[in-house]
Amino acid sequence: MPLFFINTLGIALIAAIIWWFWLYQPKQKILAGSRLEVLVNDGVYQPAHVVVAAQQAFTLQFIRRDSSPCAEQVIFPELEVSEHLTLNQPQDIRFTGLKPGRYAFHCQMQMYRGELEVV
């Protein structure tokens, strides 16, 4: 009986890891103005999927509420943007003239993940 319980728990844990890192699709937020607040808390970016119009200037304001060291930095690798996020202090990242496409953003360990979609 204990072996069955351990195996079932192990399979459930593997399924949760697969869902979290590969299958989870965050809700999207369409940028209506020129600024959007992105909250960094509890291991996620909220919202984690941002949609903006191409060639539009806009600002993403990251506010870090999570004290985890992993939340200290946000990186947009394709855009060559990396910003340090201070706990409970807003950090503005301004973008201008982006071409259509999908631009991933994440923490330095890629545990916090998001996507900027330019249409």
C-alpha positions in Angstrom: 0.0 0.0 0.0 2.7 2.6 0.9 4.5 1.9 -2.4 1.3 2.6 -4.4 0.8 5.9 -2.6 4.4 6.9 -3.2 4.2 6.0 -6.9 0.9 7.9 -7.3 2.3 10.9 -5.6 5.4 10.8 -7.8 3.3 10.6 -11.0 1.1 13.5 -9.8 4.2 15.6 -9.1 5.6 14.9 -12.6 2.3 15.9 -14.2 2.2 19.1 -12.2 5.8 20.0 -13.3 4.9 19.3 -17.0 1.8 21.4 -16.7 3.6 24.3 -15.0 6.7 24.5 -17.3 5.3 23.4 -20.7 1.5 23.4 -20.9 0.3 26.4 -18.8 -1.0 29.2 -20.9 -1.4 32.5 -19.0 -4.3 34.8 -19.6 -3.5 37.6 -21.9 -3.9 41.4 -21.4 -4.2 43.7 -24.4 -2.5 47.0 -23.8 -5.2 49.7 -24.2 -3.1 52.8 -23.3 0.6 53.5 -23.2 1.4 51.9 -19.9 0.7 48.5 -18.3 1.5 47.4 -14.8 3.0 43.9 -14.5 3.0 42.5 -11.0 5.8 40.0 -10.0 4.5 37.9 -7.2 4.1 34.2 -6.1 6.3 32.9 -8.9 4.5 34.5 -11.8 4.1 37.7 -13.8 0.6 39.1 -13.7 -0.3 39.4 -16.6 2.2 37.0 -18.2 0.9 37.5 -21.7 0.8 41.1 -23.0 -0.5 42.0 -26.5 0.5 45.4 -28.0 0.2 47.0 -31.4 3.3 47.1 -33.7 5.3 50.4 -33.9 3.5 51.7 -30.8 5.5 53.2 -28.0 4.6 51.8 -24.6 5.9 51.2 -21.1 5.7 48.0 -19.0 5.9 48.9 -15.3 7.1 45.9 -13.3 6.4 45.9 -9.6 8.2 43.2 -7.7 6.3 42.0 -4.6 8.1 38.6 -4.4 11.2 38.6 -2.2 12.6 35.5 -4.0 16.1 36.1 -5.5 14.8 34.8 -8.8 12.4 37.8 -9.1 15.3 40.3 -9.0 15.7 40.6 -12.7 13.5 40.6 -15.8 15.1 39.7 -19.2 13.8 40.2 -22.7 16.6 38.2 -24.6 15.5 38.9 -28.2 15.3 42.6 -27.4 18.5 42.6 -25.4 16.8 44.2 -22.4 17.7 43.3 -18.8 16.4 45.2 -15.8 17.0 44.8 -12.1 13.7 44.9 -10.1 13.9 46.3 -6.6 11.4 44.9 -4.1 8.2 47.0 -3.9 9.6 49.7 -6.2 8.1 50.2 -9.7 10.6 49.7 -12.6 9.6 51.2 -16.0 10.8 49.5 -19.2 10.0 51.6 -22.3 9.7 50.1 -25.7 9.4 51.8 -29.1 9.0 50.6 -32.7 8.8 46.9 -32.1 8.1 44.7 -35.1 5.4 42.1 -35.1 6.3 38.9 -33.3 6.5 37.2 -30.0 9.1 38.2 -27.4 9.6 36.1 -24.4 10.6 37.6 -21.0 11.7 35.8 -17.9 13.8 35.9 -14.8 17.5 34.9 -14.8 16.6 31.3 -14.0 13.6 31.2 -16.4 11.2 30.2 -13.7 9.1 33.3 -14.0 8.0 33.4 -17.6 6.0 35.8 -19.8 5.4 36.8 -23.4 5.1 40.1 -25.2 3.1 39.7 -28.4 3.3 42.5 -30.9 0.6 42.4 -33.6 
